[in-house]
């Protein structure tokens, strides 16, 4: 169900890869749900359990083309990756959280509307009983036989052309194996809440900016946000490349994650935006780990970099100070920005859309958290 706070036509930007709508059935906490008229920049707010993270996951998962990412979502939520039991029960447990009410008897479907290759659908369902795949012998790949593995959960991707690809997850002698149904949509990135950005990942993003000679402007903007830093660079630490910061008053560079995990996450988020044109970025709890005095500068830098690169953003938050920063940065007549309020009424999810003008007015009245 979708309610709109304002009737504003979706502003299509030439050449911009952009999602415009999503429809869900039996996915996560959504029995039936449709959300449409996405803008280029989408700020999403709502109470705990309103469905903000599930919404981001529903947009992200069809873009991946691989059931392994569904398992990553589970880990990003803090669920253990260890299982005991039969292969069938393990595989079902791995993916049961994707189904509404944990009921794997009803297929979970996600349909994402977009302008090009990002237009995809995904059906996750329990396959016919007794799907068995022989395991190849380690000594001779041409020899197959017992033991067998069971793949009860089936992922069916449908791409923008209507072609269907099917993928399974298998348990073999070497561990978990994942089919790849479709190539992932390029330039799609997800920043989960409460999940540290790997050191090599942020270093790689900054390195890509450096190779394309974009790092100087990016570095200047980043150092304006965090004036305790004099410089940032990629250095090795214990043989691993990672971002380092030159902290004022210290003689040696130190890993940026040791300066602040929030600073490191902000760098990775901004670098992901700046490094590639026409991409899509999902950030769960965008304010996480950041002192409120930096919020306005980060929101401003995020929108500026995304405009330059033609990036579509979906950012969630619980933080009133972050919302206040957004209302201070966003222009009242900016149709490229939409604010969404997610709620549950009798356990039915509702998303209300607000224009920048409506949001700013509501924020001043203290009615937008």
C-alpha positions as CSV (number, residue, x, y, z in Angstrom):
1,X,0.0,0.0,0.0
2,X,1.3,3.4,-0.9
3,X,0.1,6.9,0.2
4,X,1.7,10.0,-1.2
5,X,2.1,13.3,0.6
6,X,2.4,15.1,-2.7
7,X,1.6,14.5,-6.4
8,X,4.9,15.1,-8.1
9,X,5.9,13.6,-11.4
10,X,9.1,11.5,-11.3
11,X,11.9,13.6,-12.8
12,X,13.8,11.5,-15.4
13,X,17.3,12.6,-16.0
14,X,18.8,11.7,-19.4
15,X,21.2,8.8,-19.1
16,X,20.6,8.2,-15.4
17,X,20.1,4.6,-14.3
18,X,17.1,4.9,-12.0
19,X,14.6,2.8,-10.2
20,X,11.1,4.1,-10.2
21,X,9.0,1.6,-8.3
22,X,8.9,-1.7,-6.4
23,X,6.2,-4.3,-5.8
24,X,6.5,-7.0,-3.1
25,X,4.5,-10.1,-2.1
26,X,5.4,-12.3,0.8
27,X,8.9,-10.7,1.2
28,X,10.3,-10.0,4.7
29,X,7.6,-8.0,6.6
30,X,5.6,-7.2,3.5
31,X,2.6,-9.3,2.7
32,X,1.6,-7.1,-0.2
33,X,3.3,-3.7,-0.8
34,X,3.9,-1.3,-3.6
35,X,6.0,1.9,-3.5
36,X,6.3,4.1,-6.6
37,X,7.5,7.5,-7.8
38,X,11.0,7.2,-6.5
39,X,13.2,10.3,-6.9
40,X,16.9,10.5,-7.6
41,X,17.5,11.2,-3.9
42,X,15.3,9.3,-1.5
43,X,15.5,9.9,2.3
44,X,13.6,7.2,4.2
45,X,12.5,7.6,7.9
46,X,10.4,5.5,10.2
47,X,10.2,3.6,13.5
48,X,12.1,0.5,14.2
49,X,10.5,-2.4,12.4
50,X,8.6,-0.2,10.0
51,X,10.4,-1.9,7.0
52,X,13.1,0.5,6.0
53,X,15.9,-2.1,5.8
54,X,13.6,-4.6,4.2
55,X,12.7,-2.0,1.5
56,X,16.4,-1.4,0.7
57,X,17.0,-5.2,0.6
58,X,14.1,-5.6,-1.8
59,X,15.6,-3.1,-4.2
60,X,19.1,-4.5,-3.9
61,X,18.6,-8.2,-4.1
62,X,17.2,-8.4,-7.7
63,X,20.2,-6.4,-8.9
64,X,22.6,-9.1,-7.7
65,X,21.7,-12.2,-9.7
66,X,23.2,-14.5,-7.1
67,X,21.6,-16.2,-4.0
68,X,24.8,-15.7,-2.1
69,X,23.8,-12.0,-1.6
70,X,20.7,-13.2,0.1
71,X,22.9,-15.0,2.6
72,X,24.9,-11.8,3.0
73,X,21.8,-9.9,3.9
74,X,21.3,-12.4,6.8
75,X,24.8,-11.8,8.1
76,X,24.5,-8.0,7.7
77,X,21.5,-8.2,10.1
78,X,23.7,-9.9,12.6
79,X,22.4,-13.4,12.3
80,X,24.9,-16.3,12.7
81,X,26.2,-18.1,9.7
82,X,26.5,-21.4,11.5
83,X,23.9,-24.1,11.0
84,X,23.3,-27.7,12.2
85,X,21.0,-30.3,10.8
86,X,20.3,-31.9,7.4
87,X,21.3,-30.2,4.2
88,X,17.6,-29.5,3.4
89,X,16.9,-28.0,6.9
90,X,20.1,-25.9,6.7
91,X,19.3,-24.4,3.3
92,X,15.7,-23.7,4.3
93,X,16.9,-22.0,7.5
94,X,19.4,-19.9,5.5
95,X,16.6,-18.3,3.5
96,X,13.4,-18.6,5.6
97,X,13.8,-15.0,6.9
98,X,13.2,-13.8,3.3
99,X,9.6,-15.0,3.5
100,X,6.7,-13.2,5.1
101,X,6.0,-14.8,8.5
102,X,8.8,-17.3,7.7
103,X,6.3,-19.2,5.6
104,X,8.3,-20.8,2.8
105,X,5.2,-22.4,1.3
106,X,4.2,-19.1,-0.3
107,X,6.6,-17.7,-2.9
108,X,8.3,-14.3,-2.2
109,X,8.3,-12.0,-5.2
110,X,10.0,-8.7,-5.9
111,X,9.3,-6.7,-9.0
112,X,11.5,-3.6,-9.6
113,X,10.6,-1.1,-12.2
114,X,13.4,0.9,-13.9
115,X,14.5,2.5,-17.1
116,X,16.8,-0.2,-18.4
117,X,18.7,-3.3,-17.2
118,X,17.8,-2.4,-13.6
119,X,14.2,-3.5,-14.4
120,X,14.2,-7.0,-12.9
121,X,12.0,-9.4,-11.0
122,X,12.9,-12.1,-8.5
123,X,10.9,-15.0,-7.2
124,X,12.1,-17.0,-4.3
125,X,10.2,-20.2,-3.6
126,X,10.5,-23.7,-2.2
127,X,11.2,-26.0,-5.1
128,X,9.6,-29.4,-5.7
129,X,10.5,-32.0,-3.0
130,X,13.4,-34.2,-3.8
131,X,15.6,-32.0,-5.9
132,X,18.9,-33.9,-5.7
133,X,22.2,-33.0,-7.4
134,X,25.0,-35.7,-7.4
135,X,28.3,-34.6,-6.0
136,X,31.4,-35.0,-8.2
137,X,34.2,-37.2,-6.9
138,X,37.2,-35.2,-5.7
139,X,39.5,-37.8,-7.3
140,X,37.7,-37.9,-10.7
141,X,35.4,-35.1,-11.8
142,X,33.8,-37.4,-14.3
143,X,32.5,-39.7,-11.6
144,X,29.4,-38.7,-9.7
145,X,27.4,-40.5,-7.0
146,X,26.4,-40.4,-3.4
147,X,26.4,-38.5,-1.1
148,X,23.8,-36.2,-2.6
149,X,22.9,-32.6,-1.8
150,X,19.4,-31.0,-1.5
151,X,18.4,-27.6,-2.9
152,X,14.9,-26.8,-1.6
153,X,15.0,-23.0,-2.1
154,X,14.9,-21.8,-5.7
155,X,15.7,-18.3,-7.0
156,X,14.2,-17.3,-10.3
157,X,15.4,-14.0,-11.8
158,X,13.7,-12.3,-14.7
159,X,15.8,-9.7,-16.5
160,X,14.7,-6.6,-18.4
161,X,14.2,-8.6,-21.6
162,X,11.9,-11.1,-19.9
163,X,14.4,-13.9,-19.9
164,X,14.3,-16.2,-16.8
165,X,17.4,-17.6,-15.1
166,X,17.2,-20.1,-12.2
167,X,19.7,-20.5,-9.4
168,X,20.2,-22.9,-6.5
169,X,22.3,-23.1,-3.4
170,X,24.1,-26.4,-2.9
171,X,25.9,-28.1,-0.1
172,X,28.8,-30.1,-1.4
173,X,31.9,-31.7,0.0
174,X,33.8,-28.4,-0.3
175,X,31.0,-26.4,1.4
176,X,28.3,-24.0,0.1
177,X,28.1,-23.4,-3.6
178,X,26.0,-20.7,-5.3
179,X,24.7,-20.6,-8.8
180,X,24.9,-17.2,-10.7
181,X,21.7,-16.6,-12.5
182,X,22.3,-13.1,-13.9
183,X,25.2,-10.8,-14.1
184,X,24.8,-8.1,-11.4
185,X,23.7,-4.6,-12.4
186,X,26.9,-2.7,-12.5
187,X,27.4,0.2,-10.1
188,X,25.0,-1.0,-7.4
189,X,26.3,-0.8,-3.8
190,X,24.7,-1.5,-0.4
191,X,26.0,-0.1,2.9
192,X,24.3,-2.1,5.7
193,X,23.9,-0.6,9.2
194,X,26.2,-1.8,12.0
195,X,28.5,-3.5,9.6
196,X,32.1,-2.2,9.4
197,X,33.3,-1.3,5.9
198,X,36.2,-3.7,5.1
199,X,39.5,-1.9,4.9
200,X,40.4,-3.2,1.5
201,X,37.0,-2.1,0.1
202,X,37.3,1.6,1.0
203,X,40.9,1.5,-0.2
204,X,39.9,0.1,-3.5
205,X,37.2,2.7,-4.0
206,X,39.6,5.6,-3.3
207,X,42.2,3.9,-5.6
208,X,39.7,3.9,-8.4
209,X,39.1,7.7,-7.9
210,X,42.9,8.2,-8.0
211,X,43.3,6.2,-11.2
212,X,40.6,8.4,-12.9
213,X,42.3,11.5,-11.4
214,X,39.3,12.5,-9.4
215,X,40.9,12.1,-6.0
216,X,42.1,15.7,-5.6
217,X,38.7,17.3,-5.6
218,X,37.2,14.4,-3.6
219,X,40.0,14.7,-1.0
220,X,39.5,18.5,-0.6
221,X,35.7,18.0,0.0
222,X,36.3,15.1,2.5
223,X,38.9,17.1,4.5
224,X,36.5,20.0,4.8
225,X,34.0,17.7,6.5
226,X,36.6,16.3,8.9
227,X,39.1,19.1,9.7
228,X,41.0,16.9,12.3
229,X,42.5,15.3,9.2
230,X,45.3,16.9,7.2
231,X,45.4,14.3,4.5
232,X,44.1,10.8,3.5
233,X,45.9,8.2,1.4
234,X,46.1,4.4,0.6
235,X,48.9,2.7,2.5
236,X,49.6,-0.9,3.5
237,X,49.2,-2.0,7.0
238,X,50.3,-5.6,7.8
239,X,50.5,-6.2,4.1
240,X,46.9,-5.1,3.5
241,X,46.1,-1.9,1.6
242,X,43.8,0.4,3.6
243,X,42.9,4.0,4.0
244,X,45.1,6.0,6.3
245,X,44.7,9.5,7.8
246,X,47.1,12.2,8.7
247,X,45.7,13.4,12.0
248,X,46.7,16.8,13.2
249,X,49.3,16.6,15.9
250,X,50.4,13.1,15.1
251,X,53.6,12.3,13.2
252,X,52.6,9.0,11.7
253,X,49.7,8.1,9.5
254,X,47.2,5.7,11.1
255,X,44.5,3.5,9.6
256,X,41.3,5.6,9.0
257,X,39.2,3.0,10.8
258,X,41.3,3.6,13.9
259,X,40.6,7.3,13.6
260,X,36.9,6.6,13.5
261,X,34.7,3.8,12.1
262,X,32.1,6.5,11.2
263,X,34.7,8.6,9.3
264,X,35.9,5.4,7.5
265,X,32.3,4.5,6.5
266,X,31.6,8.1,5.3
267,X,34.7,8.0,3.1
268,X,33.6,4.7,1.6
269,X,30.0,5.9,1.0
270,X,31.2,9.2,-0.7
271,X,33.8,7.4,-2.7
272,X,31.2,4.8,-3.9
273,X,29.2,7.8,-5.2
274,X,32.0,9.6,-6.8
275,X,33.8,6.8,-8.5
276,X,31.2,5.7,-11.0
277,X,28.5,7.5,-13.0
278,X,24.9,6.3,-13.3
279,X,25.0,4.0,-10.3
280,X,22.6,3.2,-7.5
281,X,23.6,3.4,-3.8
282,X,21.7,2.0,-0.8
283,X,22.7,3.2,2.7
284,X,21.0,1.9,5.8
285,X,21.2,4.3,8.7
286,X,23.3,6.9,6.8
287,X,24.0,8.8,10.0
288,X,25.6,5.9,11.9
289,X,28.8,6.7,13.8
290,X,28.8,10.4,12.9
291,X,28.7,13.4,15.3
292,X,25.8,15.7,14.7
293,X,28.0,18.7,13.8
294,X,29.1,16.9,10.6
295,X,25.6,15.9,9.4
296,X,24.9,19.0,7.3
297,X,28.3,18.9,5.6
298,X,27.9,15.1,4.8
299,X,24.4,15.5,3.4
300,X,25.6,18.4,1.3
301,X,28.6,16.5,0.0
302,X,26.5,13.4,-0.6
303,X,24.0,15.3,-2.8
304,X,26.6,17.3,-4.6
305,X,28.7,14.2,-5.6
306,X,25.6,12.3,-6.5
307,X,24.4,15.1,-8.8
308,X,27.8,15.2,-10.5
309,X,27.9,11.5,-11.1
310,X,24.2,10.9,-11.8
311,X,23.8,8.5,-8.9
312,X,20.4,7.5,-7.4
313,X,20.4,7.4,-3.6
314,X,18.3,5.5,-1.0
315,X,19.2,6.5,2.5
316,X,17.5,5.5,5.8
317,X,17.8,7.2,9.2
318,X,16.2,7.3,12.6
319,X,18.1,10.5,13.5
320,X,16.2,13.8,13.9
321,X,19.5,15.8,13.6
322,X,20.2,14.1,10.3
323,X,16.8,15.1,9.1
324,X,17.3,18.6,10.3
325,X,20.6,18.7,8.3
326,X,18.8,17.5,5.2
327,X,16.1,20.1,5.5
328,X,18.8,22.8,5.8
329,X,20.6,21.6,2.7
330,X,17.8,20.7,0.3
331,X,16.1,23.4,-1.7
332,X,12.4,23.7,-1.2
333,X,11.6,23.4,-5.0
334,X,14.1,20.5,-5.6
335,X,12.0,17.8,-7.3
336,X,15.0,15.4,-7.4
337,X,14.5,14.8,-3.7
338,X,11.8,12.8,-2.0
339,X,11.3,12.1,1.7
340,X,9.5,8.9,2.7
341,X,7.8,8.1,6.0
342,X,7.3,4.4,6.6
343,X,4.8,3.3,9.1
344,X,2.8,0.2,10.1
345,X,-1.0,0.3,10.6
346,X,-2.4,-2.9,12.0
347,X,0.9,-4.5,10.8
348,X,0.3,-3.3,7.3
349,X,3.2,-1.3,5.9
350,X,2.5,2.2,4.6
351,X,4.9,4.5,2.8
352,X,4.0,8.2,2.6
353,X,5.9,10.4,0.1
354,X,6.7,14.0,0.8
355,X,8.2,16.6,-1.5
356,X,11.0,18.8,-0.3
357,X,8.7,21.7,0.4
358,X,6.3,19.5,2.4
359,X,9.1,17.8,4.3
360,X,10.8,21.1,5.3
361,X,7.5,22.5,6.5
362,X,6.8,19.3,8.5
363,X,10.3,19.3,9.9
364,X,9.8,22.8,11.3
365,X,6.7,21.6,13.0
366,X,8.5,18.6,14.4
367,X,6.3,16.1,12.6
368,X,8.6,14.2,10.3
369,X,10.6,11.7,12.4
